[in-house]
Amino acid sequence: MTFKEALMIAITTAVLSFIATLFANKFKNWFDWIDNTNKFVRDHSYSQLKELYFELYARVAQSEYLRYHLSINKDHNEVPFIEIHRQKLTISMDPSVASETINIKDPVTEFNKYSIAELIINKGAFASQELLKLAVAYRFVHQYYTDQTIEKNRLDKFQTEELELIKKIVKCIVSETNQCLKNCSMKYSKKELKQGVMNNETFNK
């Protein structure tokens, strides 16, 4: 082998070694980036579940149990969320003192539609952009949709929007909870993730 041939082989080997090292580093950086991204998504999803979505999901679960317990067969689009209101009437023995109706607050009544919107807004850092927007809109509509002093056309619009907003919020909660579970490699429901409707078969067992 001549000196020239040996030199060419050495140069070729060095070039190939350099290219191989370059590609190896690029692939390593790419895999590290993917791993770091997956870790970030996983950690963020876990924080979302712990700080917000499990609590929201529990509220929807109570609604679904009420749907089952009260045998409400209406479609989820017609009745997306069911809440309980309790009141007691206090009657005074003094004729000059008017009777008073008091709203009863307990853990069951506090799982209501307005509390869902408030929780999402208060913990907005853990909510998706879509869910946060819906909650803000719902909080505004909620204060008007039962106000009988409002002109009928506006009241009808508020009532229609209230129904649509809570329907979207509930579906968003169910779907996004399952997406977070999936991101954390935890057990989730493909049906709930896709449809945004809670599977209440647990109550039928």
Buried (B, 14 or more C-beta within 10 A) or exposed (E): EEEEEEEEEEEEEEEEEEEEEEEEEEEEEEEEEEEEEEEEEBEBBBBBBEEBBEBBBEBBBBBBBBBBEEEBEEEBEEBBBBBBEEEEEEEEEEEEEEEEEEEEEEEBBEBBBBBBBBBBBEBBEBBBEEBBBBBBBBBEBBEBBEEEEBEEEEBEBBBEBBBBBBBBBBBBBBBBBBBBBBBBEEEBBEEBBEBBBBEEEEEEE
